[in-house]
Amino acid sequence: MVELEVKYNIEKKIPQKIDVSNKLFWKFIRVEDVIIELEILNKLPEKDRIILSTAIYYRMDFFITGNVKDFSYLLNKKIGETLVLSPKEFCYKENEK
């Protein structure tokens, strides 16, 4: 599900980078979508809730989203072991290392 959304967004917004994204996807580990019931996720639309709950379930270090409209109340918050960040915040965090 996430892979399809990312590819769609790249094709729509920066089509000249689709080859780069396709090469990156070969390196990714694919996991099954998992829905976990957490009250903090109830404000999210279902399609966003599935993506974030999957990240939380698999204990991803980061959940990076450009969807600040729906995820604004979760940005810079840690849910379980997963920190929710915008792409910009993630880049700044990585530069701190």
N, CA, C and O atoms as a GROMACS GRO file, in nm:
protein
  388
    1MET      N    1   0.082  -0.119   0.000
    1MET     CA    2   0.000   0.000   0.000
    1MET      C    3   0.087   0.127   0.000
    1MET      O    4   0.065   0.217  -0.081
    2VAL      N    5   0.184   0.133   0.088
    2VAL     CA    6   0.272   0.250   0.096
    2VAL      C    7   0.352   0.263  -0.033
    2VAL      O    8   0.367   0.373  -0.086
    3GLU      N    9   0.402   0.152  -0.082
    3GLU     CA   10   0.482   0.155  -0.205
    3GLU      C   11   0.401   0.215  -0.320
    3GLU      O   12   0.452   0.298  -0.395
    4LEU      N   13   0.277   0.174  -0.333
    4LEU     CA   14   0.192   0.226  -0.441
    4LEU      C   15   0.169   0.376  -0.425
    4LEU      O   16   0.172   0.450  -0.523
    5GLU      N   17   0.145   0.419  -0.303
    5GLU     CA   18   0.122   0.562  -0.279
    5GLU      C   19   0.247   0.644  -0.309
    5GLU      O   20   0.237   0.752  -0.368
    6VAL      N   21   0.362   0.595  -0.267
    6VAL     CA   22   0.487   0.668  -0.293
    6VAL      C   23   0.513   0.677  -0.443
    6VAL      O   24   0.546   0.784  -0.495
    7LYS      N   25   0.497   0.566  -0.512
    7LYS     CA   26   0.520   0.567  -0.657
    7LYS      C   27   0.422   0.662  -0.727
    7LYS      O   28   0.461   0.735  -0.818
    8TYR      N   29   0.297   0.660  -0.685
    8TYR     CA   30   0.197   0.750  -0.743
    8TYR      C   31   0.238   0.896  -0.722
    8TYR      O   32   0.234   0.975  -0.815
    9ASN      N   33   0.278   0.930  -0.599
    9ASN     CA   34   0.316   1.068  -0.568
    9ASN      C   35   0.440   1.112  -0.646
    9ASN      O   36   0.448   1.226  -0.692
   10ILE      N   37   0.536   1.022  -0.662
   10ILE     CA   38   0.658   1.056  -0.737
   10ILE      C   39   0.622   1.076  -0.885
   10ILE      O   40   0.666   1.173  -0.946
   11GLU      N   41   0.543   0.985  -0.941
   11GLU     CA   42   0.504   0.999  -1.081
   11GLU      C   43   0.428   1.130  -1.104
   11GLU      O   44   0.444   1.194  -1.207
   12LYS      N   45   0.346   1.168  -1.007
   12LYS     CA   46   0.264   1.288  -1.020
   12LYS      C   47   0.346   1.416  -0.999
   12LYS      O   48   0.330   1.514  -1.072
   13LYS      N   49   0.433   1.416  -0.897
   13LYS     CA   50   0.501   1.539  -0.856
   13LYS      C   51   0.641   1.556  -0.915
   13LYS      O   52   0.680   1.668  -0.950
   14ILE      N   53   0.716   1.447  -0.927
   14ILE     CA   54   0.852   1.456  -0.982
   14ILE      C   55   0.879   1.335  -1.072
   14ILE      O   56   0.962   1.249  -1.040
   15PRO      N   57   0.809   1.328  -1.184
   15PRO     CA   58   0.819   1.211  -1.272
   15PRO      C   59   0.961   1.181  -1.320
   15PRO      O   60   0.991   1.067  -1.352
   16GLN      N   61   1.046   1.281  -1.326
   16GLN     CA   62   1.184   1.258  -1.371
   16GLN      C   63   1.263   1.172  -1.271
   16GLN      O   64   1.372   1.126  -1.304
   17LYS      N   65   1.210   1.151  -1.151
   17LYS     CA   66   1.279   1.072  -1.049
   17LYS      C   67   1.222   0.931  -1.033
   17LYS      O   68   1.263   0.858  -0.942
   18ILE      N   69   1.129   0.891  -1.118
   18ILE     CA   70   1.067   0.760  -1.103
   18ILE      C   71   1.169   0.646  -1.114
   18ILE      O   72   1.156   0.546  -1.043
   19ASP      N   73   1.269   0.659  -1.199
   19ASP     CA   74   1.371   0.554  -1.211
   19ASP      C   75   1.450   0.539  -1.082
   19ASP      O   76   1.482   0.428  -1.040
   20VAL      N   77   1.482   0.651  -1.018
   20VAL     CA   78   1.555   0.648  -0.891
   20VAL      C   79   1.471   0.579  -0.785
   20VAL      O   80   1.522   0.495  -0.710
   21SER      N   81   1.343   0.613  -0.777
   21SER     CA   82   1.258   0.551  -0.675
   21SER      C   83   1.240   0.402  -0.701
   21SER      O   84   1.237   0.324  -0.606
   22ASN      N   85   1.228   0.362  -0.826
   22ASN     CA   86   1.215   0.219  -0.857
   22ASN      C   87   1.339   0.142  -0.812
   22ASN      O   88   1.327   0.030  -0.762
   23LYS      N   89   1.456   0.200  -0.830
   23LYS     CA   90   1.580   0.134  -0.785
   23LYS      C   91   1.583   0.122  -0.634
   23LYS      O   92   1.627   0.021  -0.580
   24LEU      N   93   1.537   0.226  -0.564
   24LEU     CA   94   1.534   0.221  -0.418
   24LEU      C   95   1.439   0.115  -0.365
   24LEU      O   96   1.468   0.049  -0.265
   25PHE      N   97   1.327   0.098  -0.432
   25PHE     CA   98   1.228   0.000  -0.384
   25PHE      C   99   1.280  -0.142  -0.388
   25PHE      O  100   1.230  -0.227  -0.314
   26TRP      N  101   1.379  -0.171  -0.470
   26TRP     CA  102   1.437  -0.305  -0.471
   26TRP      C  103   1.508  -0.336  -0.341
   26TRP      O  104   1.523  -0.453  -0.305
   27LYS      N  105   1.551  -0.233  -0.269
   27LYS     CA  106   1.625  -0.252  -0.144
   27LYS      C  107   1.534  -0.262  -0.022
   27LYS      O  108   1.579  -0.301   0.085
   28PHE      N  109   1.408  -0.228  -0.037
   28PHE     CA  110   1.316  -0.225   0.076
   28PHE      C  111   1.268  -0.364   0.114
   28PHE      O  112   1.256  -0.452   0.030
   29ILE      N  113   1.242  -0.381   0.240
   29ILE     CA  114   1.179  -0.503   0.290
   29ILE      C  115   1.029  -0.474   0.296
   29ILE      O  116   0.986  -0.377   0.359
   30ARG      N  117   0.952  -0.557   0.232
   30ARG     CA  118   0.808  -0.538   0.232
   30ARG      C  119   0.745  -0.613   0.348
   30ARG      O  120   0.782  -0.727   0.377
   31VAL      N  121   0.650  -0.549   0.414
   31VAL     CA  122   0.579  -0.610   0.526
   31VAL      C  123   0.430  -0.604   0.497
   31VAL      O  124   0.384  -0.524   0.415
   32GLU      N  125   0.356  -0.689   0.565
   32GLU     CA  126   0.210  -0.690   0.551
   32GLU      C  127   0.150  -0.574   0.629
   32GLU      O  128   0.201  -0.536   0.734
   33ASP      N  129   0.042  -0.518   0.577
   33ASP     CA  130  -0.030  -0.414   0.650
   33ASP      C  131  -0.091  -0.473   0.776
   33ASP      O  132  -0.141  -0.586   0.775
   34VAL      N  133  -0.086  -0.397   0.884
   34VAL     CA  134  -0.140  -0.441   1.012
   34VAL      C  135  -0.221  -0.326   1.071
   34VAL      O  136  -0.174  -0.213   1.077
   35ILE      N  137  -0.342  -0.356   1.113
   35ILE     CA  138  -0.423  -0.255   1.179
   35ILE      C  139  -0.418  -0.281   1.328
   35ILE      O  140  -0.457  -0.389   1.375
   36ILE      N  141  -0.371  -0.182   1.403
   36ILE     CA  142  -0.375  -0.192   1.549
   36ILE      C  143  -0.466  -0.080   1.600
   36ILE      O  144  -0.468   0.030   1.545
   37GLU      N  145  -0.539  -0.111   1.702
   37GLU     CA  146  -0.633  -0.014   1.757
   37GLU      C  147  -0.564   0.068   1.866
   37GLU      O  148  -0.534   0.017   1.974
   38LEU      N  149  -0.539   0.193   1.836
   38LEU     CA  150  -0.484   0.288   1.932
   38LEU      C  151  -0.569   0.413   1.927
   38LEU      O  152  -0.595   0.467   1.819
   39GLU      N  153  -0.612   0.460   2.041
   39GLU     CA  154  -0.698   0.578   2.045
   39GLU      C  155  -0.636   0.699   1.977
   39GLU      O  156  -0.706   0.777   1.912
   40ILE      N  157  -0.505   0.713   1.990
   40ILE     CA  158  -0.436   0.829   1.932
   40ILE      C  159  -0.447   0.832   1.779
   40ILE      O  160  -0.431   0.938   1.719
   41LEU      N  161  -0.474   0.718   1.717
   41LEU     CA  162  -0.484   0.711   1.571
   41LEU      C  163  -0.625   0.735   1.519
   41LEU      O  164  -0.645   0.745   1.398
   42ASN      N  165  -0.723   0.745   1.608
   42ASN     CA  166  -0.863   0.753   1.566
   42ASN      C  167  -0.897   0.876   1.483
   42ASN      O  168  -0.995   0.873   1.408
   43LYS      N  169  -0.821   0.983   1.492
   43LYS     CA  170  -0.849   1.104   1.414
   43LYS      C  171  -0.807   1.089   1.268
   43LYS      O  172  -0.850   1.166   1.182
   44LEU      N  173  -0.722   0.991   1.241
   44LEU     CA  174  -0.670   0.973   1.104
   44LEU      C  175  -0.771   0.906   1.013
   44LEU      O  176  -0.849   0.822   1.057
   45PRO      N  177  -0.770   0.942   0.885
   45PRO     CA  178  -0.849   0.865   0.788
   45PRO      C  179  -0.799   0.720   0.786
   45PRO      O  180  -0.683   0.694   0.816
   46GLU      N  181  -0.886   0.628   0.753
   46GLU     CA  182  -0.852   0.486   0.759
   46GLU      C  183  -0.727   0.451   0.681
   46GLU      O  184  -0.644   0.374   0.729
   47LYS      N  185  -0.711   0.506   0.560
   47LYS     CA  186  -0.594   0.470   0.478
   47LYS      C  187  -0.464   0.516   0.544
   47LYS      O  188  -0.362   0.450   0.530
   48ASP      N  189  -0.467   0.627   0.617
   48ASP     CA  190  -0.349   0.675   0.689
   48ASP      C  191  -0.328   0.596   0.818
   48ASP      O  192  -0.214   0.570   0.858
   49ARG      N  193  -0.436   0.558   0.882
   49ARG     CA  194  -0.428   0.480   1.006
   49ARG      C  195  -0.360   0.346   0.982
   49ARG      O  196  -0.279   0.301   1.063
   50ILE      N  197  -0.392   0.282   0.870
   50ILE     CA  198  -0.331   0.152   0.837
   50ILE      C  199  -0.180   0.168   0.819
   50ILE      O  200  -0.102   0.086   0.868
   51ILE      N  201  -0.140   0.270   0.748
   51ILE     CA  202   0.002   0.289   0.720
   51ILE      C  203   0.080   0.316   0.849
   51ILE      O  204   0.184   0.255   0.873
   52LEU      N  205   0.028   0.405   0.933
   52LEU     CA  206   0.098   0.436   1.057
   52LEU      C  207   0.093   0.318   1.155
   52LEU      O  208   0.193   0.289   1.220
   53SER      N  209  -0.020   0.252   1.165
   53SER     CA  210  -0.028   0.139   1.259
   53SER      C  211   0.065   0.026   1.216
   53SER      O  212   0.118  -0.046   1.301
   54THR      N  213   0.086   0.009   1.086
   54THR     CA  214   0.182  -0.091   1.038
   54THR      C  215   0.323  -0.054   1.083
   54THR      O  216   0.399  -0.139   1.128
   55ALA      N  217   0.358   0.074   1.069
   55ALA     CA  218   0.492   0.119   1.112
   55ALA      C  219   0.510   0.097   1.262
   55ALA      O  220   0.616   0.054   1.306
   56ILE      N  221   0.407   0.126   1.340
   56ILE     CA  222   0.415   0.108   1.486
   56ILE      C  223   0.428  -0.040   1.519
   56ILE      O  224   0.510  -0.078   1.602
   57TYR      N  225   0.347  -0.122   1.456
   57TYR     CA  226   0.348  -0.266   1.481
   57TYR      C  227   0.487  -0.326   1.456
   57TYR      O  228   0.534  -0.408   1.535
   58TYR      N  229   0.551  -0.285   1.347
   58TYR     CA  230   0.683  -0.338   1.312
   58TYR      C  231   0.797  -0.262   1.380
   58TYR      O  232   0.914  -0.284   1.349
   59ARG      N  233   0.762  -0.173   1.470
   59ARG     CA  234   0.860  -0.097   1.549
   59ARG      C  235   0.960  -0.021   1.462
   59ARG      O  236   1.081  -0.022   1.487
   60MET      N  237   0.907   0.044   1.358
   60MET     CA  238   0.991   0.128   1.273
   60MET      C  239   1.043   0.244   1.356
   60MET      O  240   0.971   0.298   1.440
   61ASP      N  241   1.167   0.284   1.334
   61ASP     CA  242   1.224   0.397   1.407
   61ASP      C  243   1.151   0.527   1.372
   61ASP      O  244   1.123   0.609   1.460
   62PHE      N  245   1.119   0.544   1.243
   62PHE     CA  246   1.058   0.668   1.196
   62PHE      C  247   0.939   0.639   1.106
   62PHE      O  248   0.936   0.540   1.034
   63PHE      N  249   0.842   0.729   1.113
   63PHE     CA  250   0.733   0.733   1.017
   63PHE      C  251   0.740   0.872   0.957
   63PHE      O  252   0.714   0.971   1.027
   64ILE      N  253   0.774   0.881   0.829
   64ILE     CA  254   0.795   1.010   0.764
   64ILE      C  255   0.677   1.037   0.671
   64ILE      O  256   0.644   0.955   0.585
   65THR      N  257   0.614   1.152   0.690
   65THR     CA  258   0.498   1.185   0.610
   65THR      C  259   0.499   1.331   0.567
   65THR      O  260   0.533   1.420   0.645
   66GLY      N  261   0.462   1.353   0.444
   66GLY     CA  262   0.444   1.489   0.395
   66GLY      C  263   0.301   1.537   0.414
   66GLY      O  264   0.267   1.650   0.381
   67ASN      N  265   0.217   1.451   0.468
   67ASN     CA  266   0.076   1.482   0.490
   67ASN      C  267   0.060   1.552   0.626
   67ASN      O  268   0.013   1.492   0.722
   68VAL      N  269   0.099   1.676   0.630
   68VAL     CA  270   0.093   1.749   0.758
   68VAL      C  271  -0.050   1.784   0.797
   68VAL      O  272  -0.077   1.811   0.914
   69LYS      N  273  -0.141   1.785   0.701
   69LYS     CA  274  -0.281   1.816   0.732
   69LYS      C  275  -0.338   1.709   0.826
   69LYS      O  276  -0.391   1.743   0.932
   70ASP      N  277  -0.328   1.584   0.788
   70ASP     CA  278  -0.386   1.477   0.870
   70ASP      C  279  -0.300   1.437   0.988
   70ASP      O  280  -0.352   1.395   1.092
   71PHE      N  281  -0.168   1.448   0.974
   71PHE     CA  282  -0.077   1.401   1.078
   71PHE      C  283  -0.025   1.511   1.170
   71PHE      O  284   0.060   1.485   1.255
   72SER      N  285  -0.075   1.634   1.156
   72SER     CA  286  -0.019   1.748   1.230
   72SER      C  287  -0.015   1.723   1.381
   72SER      O  288   0.082   1.761   1.447
   73TYR      N  289  -0.117   1.661   1.436
   73TYR     CA  290  -0.122   1.639   1.581
   73TYR      C  291  -0.026   1.529   1.628
   73TYR      O  292  -0.007   1.509   1.748
   74LEU      N  293   0.033   1.457   1.534
   74LEU     CA  294   0.126   1.350   1.569
   74LEU      C  295   0.272   1.382   1.538
   74LEU      O  296   0.362   1.310   1.582
   75LEU      N  297   0.296   1.490   1.463
   75LEU     CA  298   0.433   1.523   1.426
   75LEU      C  299   0.520   1.547   1.548
   75LEU      O  300   0.479   1.613   1.644
   76ASN      N  301   0.640   1.493   1.544
   76ASN     CA  302   0.738   1.501   1.653
   76ASN      C  303   0.695   1.424   1.778
   76ASN      O  304   0.748   1.448   1.886
   77LYS      N  305   0.601   1.333   1.763
   77LYS     CA  306   0.558   1.249   1.875
   77LYS      C  307   0.603   1.106   1.849
   77LYS      O  308   0.608   1.060   1.735
   78LYS      N  309   0.635   1.040   1.957
   78LYS     CA  310   0.675   0.900   1.949
   78LYS      C  311   0.557   0.814   1.994
   78LYS      O  312   0.500   0.835   2.101
   79ILE      N  313   0.521   0.718   1.911
   79ILE     CA  314   0.416   0.623   1.944
   79ILE      C  315   0.483   0.487   1.949
   79ILE      O  316   0.526   0.434   1.847
   80GLY      N  317   0.491   0.432   2.068
   80GLY     CA  318   0.570   0.311   2.084
   80GLY      C  319   0.714   0.346   2.056
   80GLY      O  320   0.772   0.432   2.123
   81GLU      N  321   0.773   0.280   1.958
   81GLU     CA  322   0.912   0.308   1.921
   81GLU      C  323   0.922   0.391   1.793
   81GLU      O  324   1.032   0.412   1.742
   82THR      N  325   0.809   0.437   1.741
   82THR     CA  326   0.805   0.504   1.612
   82THR      C  327   0.785   0.654   1.628
   82THR      O  328   0.686   0.699   1.685
   83LEU      N  329   0.880   0.731   1.577
   83LEU     CA  330   0.874   0.877   1.582
   83LEU      C  331   0.815   0.927   1.451
   83LEU      O  332   0.863   0.892   1.343
   84VAL      N  333   0.711   1.010   1.460
   84VAL     CA  334   0.643   1.064   1.343
   84VAL      C  335   0.707   1.198   1.306
   84VAL      O  336   0.711   1.291   1.388
   85LEU      N  337   0.757   1.207   1.183
   85LEU     CA  338   0.827   1.328   1.138
   85LEU      C  339   0.785   1.367   0.997
   85LEU      O  340   0.741   1.284   0.918
   86SER      N  341   0.798   1.496   0.968
   86SER     CA  342   0.785   1.542   0.830
   86SER      C  343   0.919   1.513   0.761
   86SER      O  344   1.018   1.490   0.830
   87PRO      N  345   0.923   1.512   0.628
   87PRO     CA  346   1.051   1.490   0.559
   87PRO      C  347   1.157   1.592   0.602
   87PRO      O  348   1.273   1.556   0.620
   88LYS      N  349   1.118   1.717   0.617
   88LYS     CA  350   1.212   1.823   0.658
   88LYS      C  351   1.268   1.794   0.797
   88LYS      O  352   1.389   1.805   0.819
   89GLU      N  353   1.181   1.758   0.891
   89GLU     CA  354   1.226   1.727   1.027
   89GLU      C  355   1.319   1.607   1.028
   89GLU      O  356   1.417   1.604   1.103
   90PHE      N  357   1.288   1.508   0.946
   90PHE     CA  358   1.374   1.390   0.937
   90PHE      C  359   1.513   1.428   0.888
   90PHE      O  360   1.613   1.382   0.942
   91CYS      N  361   1.519   1.513   0.785
   91CYS     CA  362   1.649   1.556   0.731
   91CYS      C  363   1.729   1.631   0.836
   91CYS      O  364   1.850   1.610   0.849
   92TYR      N  365   1.664   1.718   0.912
   92TYR     CA  366   1.734   1.790   1.018
   92TYR      C  367   1.783   1.694   1.126
   92TYR      O  368   1.894   1.708   1.176
   93LYS      N  369   1.700   1.597   1.161
   93LYS     CA  370   1.737   1.498   1.263
   93LYS      C  371   1.859   1.419   1.217
   93LYS      O  372   1.950   1.394   1.297
   94GLU      N  373   1.862   1.379   1.092
   94GLU     CA  374   1.974   1.302   1.039
   94GLU      C  375   2.102   1.387   1.036
   94GLU      O  376   2.211   1.333   1.052
   95ASN      N  377   2.089   1.516   1.016
   95ASN     CA  378   2.206   1.605   1.015
   95ASN      C  379   2.263   1.627   1.154
   95ASN      O  380   2.379   1.667   1.168
   96GLU      N  381   2.183   1.601   1.258
   96GLU     CA  382   2.230   1.618   1.396
   96GLU      C  383   2.331   1.511   1.435
   96GLU      O  384   2.409   1.530   1.528
   97LYS      N  385   2.329   1.399   1.363
   97LYS     CA  386   2.417   1.286   1.400
   97LYS      C  387   2.563   1.317   1.370
   97LYS      O  388   2.650   1.234   1.394
   0.00000   0.00000   0.00000
